[in-house]
Amino acid sequence: MDNNTLYKIQNAHLQHEKWKELSFDKRQKYLLQLSNLLRAKKEELGVIITQDMHKPISQAIAEIEKCAGLCEYYAKIGNVLQIEKIKTESEISEVHHDSMGVILGIMPWNYPFWQVLRFAIPTLLAGNAVVMKHASNCTNSGNAIQKLLEEAGFPKDLFQHLEIGHTEVENCIANPLIKGVSITGSEEAGRKIASLAGQNLKKCVLELGGNDAFIVLEDADLEKAAIAAAQARLQNCGQTCVAGKRFIIHKKIYDDFLNLMVNAFQKYSPKDAMDSTTTFAGMAREDLAQELEKQYTVAIENGAEIILPLLRIDQQSFQPGLLKMNENNPIADQELFGPLAMVFLANDNLDALRIANNTSFGLANAVFTQDKDMAIYFANNLESGSVAINQVFKSDVRLPFSGRKNSGFGTELSERAVLEFTSTKTIVGGF
């Protein structure tokens, strides 16, 4: 580890020793100041996001607004860290929630502000310090976030952006001052970080990839579902962990729905990301576009049929594609991180559920049906951390967010996230 990184971690540790002594409500005041600052600077911060990873400027500004709402939410929640008194035979019988220390965050490029603050804000509110390694193409976003927290009054060095490579990440995890690690990223990256955390006996939270099912049953509102399908797949140019990726359609409405879905997809065409009217732009990097193209080719070579071709417009942009998939296709259980959707034909409702669960991932599925009992049946039996009924899934700061299977573990968002990086201490006895 280079001396600069070590120095930053040591400074974060020193700040934690002071920060943890502040009361919960005093820490919350900084969050409210940050929320106000985010709203005041949303346009200029949105430009940074778009420049870093080419998200349409309107969506980048919306991301900042969502971050402001997150900060405001945590600024107003009750003290989830308050001492719990439990009646036992002992005079003193209490449960305390102590901060852990310096927590390392390894953050992705697809939501450069939201993903960072989603992890960092409840972690800081719990009394911890944070050091964060951002994606290599989001250095400007990472530096801007650190500057924002300092402008909002947070103590200098309490939150620090580390501009480091993968080797230094390994050294950070091994550093005894790092007490936990949270990563949002690919399954491959999650496995490596979890292994390193395990070797060093460090707590970790993993928010990994998804291969989420978007299920349309025979009694669904097809027009509503088709519009939602395009939005679910193509939001952020398909570069979203919880984006709909596998569209599982009941055979009785397959043809009708597919026609509507094709029409909805054809309305999306890449435009200038800096134009405020643009809703769909290019991918974040050229290498990501190349990887998506490779997956598209492999899928076709192994039996997938083209419904809409994935047409390359330029180095980073595509006209969205649709493939009718065979279940034994090797791409069927891979995450497609871009504007390409997979369509599956289901013989009946049970077959749709089987196909949906036939994946190693389990993040956020969706089901469209007007039968309330059937919707609840699917919600109870889908193997995912979240289920949306008759709507596109979107994370909500008030609700816990987590994955199952290869989509990771640990909780982000909601009041529960504040407890993720705390140590539970039981105190018993008397005089």
C-alpha angles and dihedrals in degrees: 000000000000119000094247093058092045090050091052093050091049091050091049089053091052091050091049090058089060099035095054090061093062115098119252094251093050090054088050092059090066090054092055090050090050091049091054092047092051091053092047092052101035096119096051092042090049089057090055091054093049092047091049100048109001099248112161107270094237090056091045091055089047088054090056090049090052089051090052089053091050092053092047091050093054090043090062106038122110120260103279089177096062117127114272114219113205123190112239136138090278124092089226117038114157143149118215129190111214127190113249103217130242113011122197119219122197106196136192133229102236096082101017097183104024097053092048097048093040087063101031103047100059089038092055092043088057088061099261132128120233134215115184136197110201128198114282093248093050101060091122091053092049093051091045092053092051091049091048093055091050091049089051089058102258110149113269112261094019089106118027134177111221114206095205141135131240095271091056090049088061090051091049092054090050092050109106091222090064106084102179144000135217123193133185109191147084126336089249093053091045093054091052095047092045090051092051092046090050093050089053095040093240126151113246138188118204124199102177140164130312139210094192125191122230104196123197115191126199096262096048124124093256099196092050091045093049093052089047091048092058091046092046093052101037104039108123087007090295091299096126127110092220096042116128105260108160113050109200112194129190109240094234092065099024099111096041093048094044091055090053092045093051090051091050092049093049090061089068117085126157115260138171108304092213093058109100091219094056117110099171127040140155130302122272098254140008094240090057090053090050091052092051090050090052091052090049091053094047091049091054092045088056099051108284116141123222114241094164118005120237098239119198110224098177139332094303106015136085140180100237118264135212127201130190102221136211112217095235092056110123090225092056091084097040126096112248105207101193144044098313124107132196120218124202129189115227121200094209142337095286090049089052090053091047093052091046093054093042093097138088090233130078117178118122124342128183132209128194118203138125092219106097094197092050091048091053090047091055092043090054095046105038110105100228140104092245138020127197120203117210093340143076110269115249126171115249120203090222093059129065116253122203143134138236132214111000092350090083140246141260129066131273127182128020124061089296092070091067089065096050095089100037131100118232113226123189118204120192137164138064147216 
